[in-house]
Amino acid sequence: MSSDQPLDDRALDQIFRTARTQNKWLDRPVPDTQLQELYDLLKWAPTSANGSPARFVFVRTAEGKARLKPALSAGNLEKTMIAPVTVIVAHDLRFYDQLPRLFPHADARSWFAGSETLAEVTAFRNGTLQGAYLILAARAIGLDTGPMSGFDNAKVDAAFFAGTSWRSNFLVNLGYGDPAGLFDRSPRLSFDEACRLE
């Protein structure tokens, strides 16, 4: 089902125009049920051949944060330790094993099973896309986000994904942002600077 009715300004503001990258967090928990609601929303957005290579680790316990801490850069340490949840946005290099179920219209598994490079590029590209969907879905259900790099991927992979085909991409802090931690809004490129009409 498609709709030609745009979202209202309040919704567009919440998801895009007034949404901000958060650096400080209120002491307000995010229940596991809300994390499931978040995934159950973002999973519907498109990926190549419905491959859905993204994998998400919701780090929300003291033990999990302690495992994550050694991988963080100094600038990301404090805000990540106090965030109610930090999502490790990862991708599964063997995502194609799920394709017979996720894309039964063709033998899509064979497209990737024999090409490690194609599988890796596809997993990274579409996993990144799904990470962006996570940010938008979180904002849509009333959560604030703080996406970031600034960490050691190899350390995260060793701590969380050893012996698996999952690989980390980036992190997203989730919760309810403290406005006191916001910087002044940075400018954006204009349409004419960033776009071409051909």
Contacts in CASP RR format, 6 or more apart in sequence:
PFRMAT RR
TARGET T0000
AUTHOR 0000-0000-0000
METHOD contacts of the structure
MODEL  1
MSSDQPLDDRALDQIFRTARTQNKWLDRPVPDTQLQELYDLLKWAPTSAN
GSPARFVFVRTAEGKARLKPALSAGNLEKTMIAPVTVIVAHDLRFYDQLP
RLFPHADARSWFAGSETLAEVTAFRNGTLQGAYLILAARAIGLDTGPMSG
FDNAKVDAAFFAGTSWRSNFLVNLGYGDPAGLFDRSPRLSFDEACRLE
6 12 0 8 1.000
7 15 0 8 1.000
11 140 0 8 1.000
13 19 0 8 1.000
14 139 0 8 1.000
14 140 0 8 1.000
14 142 0 8 1.000
15 136 0 8 1.000
15 139 0 8 1.000
15 140 0 8 1.000
19 139 0 8 1.000
19 144 0 8 1.000
19 145 0 8 1.000
20 144 0 8 1.000
20 182 0 8 1.000
20 185 0 8 1.000
21 145 0 8 1.000
21 146 0 8 1.000
21 147 0 8 1.000
22 79 0 8 1.000
22 144 0 8 1.000
22 145 0 8 1.000
22 146 0 8 1.000
22 173 0 8 1.000
22 175 0 8 1.000
22 177 0 8 1.000
22 178 0 8 1.000
22 181 0 8 1.000
22 182 0 8 1.000
23 79 0 8 1.000
23 146 0 8 1.000
23 181 0 8 1.000
23 182 0 8 1.000
23 183 0 8 1.000
24 79 0 8 1.000
24 82 0 8 1.000
24 177 0 8 1.000
24 178 0 8 1.000
24 180 0 8 1.000
24 181 0 8 1.000
25 79 0 8 1.000
25 82 0 8 1.000
25 83 0 8 1.000
25 84 0 8 1.000
25 144 0 8 1.000
25 173 0 8 1.000
25 175 0 8 1.000
25 176 0 8 1.000
25 177 0 8 1.000
25 178 0 8 1.000
26 175 0 8 1.000
26 176 0 8 1.000
26 177 0 8 1.000
26 178 0 8 1.000
28 84 0 8 1.000
28 175 0 8 1.000
28 176 0 8 1.000
29 84 0 8 1.000
30 60 0 8 1.000
30 84 0 8 1.000
30 85 0 8 1.000
30 143 0 8 1.000
30 174 0 8 1.000
30 175 0 8 1.000
30 176 0 8 1.000
32 58 0 8 1.000
32 60 0 8 1.000
34 141 0 8 1.000
34 143 0 8 1.000
35 58 0 8 1.000
35 60 0 8 1.000
35 85 0 8 1.000
35 174 0 8 1.000
37 141 0 8 1.000
38 134 0 8 1.000
38 137 0 8 1.000
38 138 0 8 1.000
38 141 0 8 1.000
38 143 0 8 1.000
38 174 0 8 1.000
39 56 0 8 1.000
41 137 0 8 1.000
41 140 0 8 1.000
41 141 0 8 1.000
42 130 0 8 1.000
42 131 0 8 1.000
42 133 0 8 1.000
42 134 0 8 1.000
42 136 0 8 1.000
42 137 0 8 1.000
43 52 0 8 1.000
45 129 0 8 1.000
45 130 0 8 1.000
45 133 0 8 1.000
47 53 0 8 1.000
47 54 0 8 1.000
47 126 0 8 1.000
47 127 0 8 1.000
47 129 0 8 1.000
47 130 0 8 1.000
48 122 0 8 1.000
48 125 0 8 1.000
48 126 0 8 1.000
49 99 0 8 1.000
49 102 0 8 1.000
49 103 0 8 1.000
49 108 0 8 1.000
49 111 0 8 1.000
50 99 0 8 1.000
50 102 0 8 1.000
50 103 0 8 1.000
51 95 0 8 1.000
51 96 0 8 1.000
51 98 0 8 1.000
51 99 0 8 1.000
51 102 0 8 1.000
51 103 0 8 1.000
51 108 0 8 1.000
51 126 0 8 1.000
52 95 0 8 1.000
52 98 0 8 1.000
52 102 0 8 1.000
52 126 0 8 1.000
52 130 0 8 1.000
53 91 0 8 1.000
53 92 0 8 1.000
53 95 0 8 1.000
53 122 0 8 1.000
53 123 0 8 1.000
53 126 0 8 1.000
53 127 0 8 1.000
53 130 0 8 1.000
54 89 0 8 1.000
54 90 0 8 1.000
54 91 0 8 1.000
54 92 0 8 1.000
54 126 0 8 1.000
54 127 0 8 1.000
54 129 0 8 1.000
54 130 0 8 1.000
54 131 0 8 1.000
54 134 0 8 1.000
55 90 0 8 1.000
55 91 0 8 1.000
55 92 0 8 1.000
55 166 0 8 1.000
56 87 0 8 1.000
56 88 0 8 1.000
56 89 0 8 1.000
56 90 0 8 1.000
56 134 0 8 1.000
57 87 0 8 1.000
57 88 0 8 1.000
57 90 0 8 1.000
57 160 0 8 1.000
58 85 0 8 1.000
58 86 0 8 1.000
58 87 0 8 1.000
58 174 0 8 1.000
59 65 0 8 1.000
59 67 0 8 1.000
59 68 0 8 1.000
59 85 0 8 1.000
59 86 0 8 1.000
59 87 0 8 1.000
59 88 0 8 1.000
60 84 0 8 1.000
60 85 0 8 1.000
60 86 0 8 1.000
65 80 0 8 1.000
65 81 0 8 1.000
65 86 0 8 1.000
67 159 0 8 1.000
67 160 0 8 1.000
68 80 0 8 1.000
68 86 0 8 1.000
68 88 0 8 1.000
68 156 0 8 1.000
68 159 0 8 1.000
68 160 0 8 1.000
69 77 0 8 1.000
69 80 0 8 1.000
69 81 0 8 1.000
70 152 0 8 1.000
70 155 0 8 1.000
70 159 0 8 1.000
71 151 0 8 1.000
71 152 0 8 1.000
71 153 0 8 1.000
71 155 0 8 1.000
71 156 0 8 1.000
71 159 0 8 1.000
72 80 0 8 1.000
72 150 0 8 1.000
72 151 0 8 1.000
73 150 0 8 1.000
73 151 0 8 1.000
75 150 0 8 1.000
76 148 0 8 1.000
76 150 0 8 1.000
76 151 0 8 1.000
76 171 0 8 1.000
79 146 0 8 1.000
79 173 0 8 1.000
80 86 0 8 1.000
80 148 0 8 1.000
80 171 0 8 1.000
80 173 0 8 1.000
83 146 0 8 1.000
83 173 0 8 1.000
83 174 0 8 1.000
83 175 0 8 1.000
84 174 0 8 1.000
84 175 0 8 1.000
84 176 0 8 1.000
85 173 0 8 1.000
85 174 0 8 1.000
85 175 0 8 1.000
86 171 0 8 1.000
86 172 0 8 1.000
86 173 0 8 1.000
86 174 0 8 1.000
87 134 0 8 1.000
87 171 0 8 1.000
87 172 0 8 1.000
87 173 0 8 1.000
87 174 0 8 1.000
88 156 0 8 1.000
88 160 0 8 1.000
88 168 0 8 1.000
88 171 0 8 1.000
89 127 0 8 1.000
89 128 0 8 1.000
89 130 0 8 1.000
89 131 0 8 1.000
89 134 0 8 1.000
89 168 0 8 1.000
89 169 0 8 1.000
89 170 0 8 1.000
89 171 0 8 1.000
89 172 0 8 1.000
90 160 0 8 1.000
90 161 0 8 1.000
90 166 0 8 1.000
90 167 0 8 1.000
90 168 0 8 1.000
90 169 0 8 1.000
91 123 0 8 1.000
91 124 0 8 1.000
91 126 0 8 1.000
91 127 0 8 1.000
91 128 0 8 1.000
91 166 0 8 1.000
91 167 0 8 1.000
91 169 0 8 1.000
92 123 0 8 1.000
92 165 0 8 1.000
92 166 0 8 1.000
93 119 0 8 1.000
93 120 0 8 1.000
93 123 0 8 1.000
93 165 0 8 1.000
93 166 0 8 1.000
93 167 0 8 1.000
94 119 0 8 1.000
94 165 0 8 1.000
95 112 0 8 1.000
95 119 0 8 1.000
95 122 0 8 1.000
95 123 0 8 1.000
95 126 0 8 1.000
96 108 0 8 1.000
96 109 0 8 1.000
96 111 0 8 1.000
96 112 0 8 1.000
96 113 0 8 1.000
96 119 0 8 1.000
97 109 0 8 1.000
99 108 0 8 1.000
99 109 0 8 1.000
99 112 0 8 1.000
100 108 0 8 1.000
100 109 0 8 1.000
111 118 0 8 1.000
112 118 0 8 1.000
112 119 0 8 1.000
112 122 0 8 1.000
113 119 0 8 1.000
123 167 0 8 1.000
124 169 0 8 1.000
127 169 0 8 1.000
128 169 0 8 1.000
128 170 0 8 1.000
131 169 0 8 1.000
131 170 0 8 1.000
131 172 0 8 1.000
134 172 0 8 1.000
135 145 0 8 1.000
135 147 0 8 1.000
135 172 0 8 1.000
138 144 0 8 1.000
138 145 0 8 1.000
138 172 0 8 1.000
138 174 0 8 1.000
139 145 0 8 1.000
143 174 0 8 1.000
143 175 0 8 1.000
143 176 0 8 1.000
144 174 0 8 1.000
144 175 0 8 1.000
144 176 0 8 1.000
144 177 0 8 1.000
145 172 0 8 1.000
145 173 0 8 1.000
145 174 0 8 1.000
145 175 0 8 1.000
146 172 0 8 1.000
146 173 0 8 1.000
146 174 0 8 1.000
147 170 0 8 1.000
147 171 0 8 1.000
147 172 0 8 1.000
147 173 0 8 1.000
148 170 0 8 1.000
148 171 0 8 1.000
148 172 0 8 1.000
148 173 0 8 1.000
149 170 0 8 1.000
149 171 0 8 1.000
150 171 0 8 1.000
151 171 0 8 1.000
153 167 0 8 1.000
153 168 0 8 1.000
153 169 0 8 1.000
156 168 0 8 1.000
157 166 0 8 1.000
157 167 0 8 1.000
157 168 0 8 1.000
160 166 0 8 1.000
160 168 0 8 1.000
161 167 0 8 1.000
161 168 0 8 1.000
END
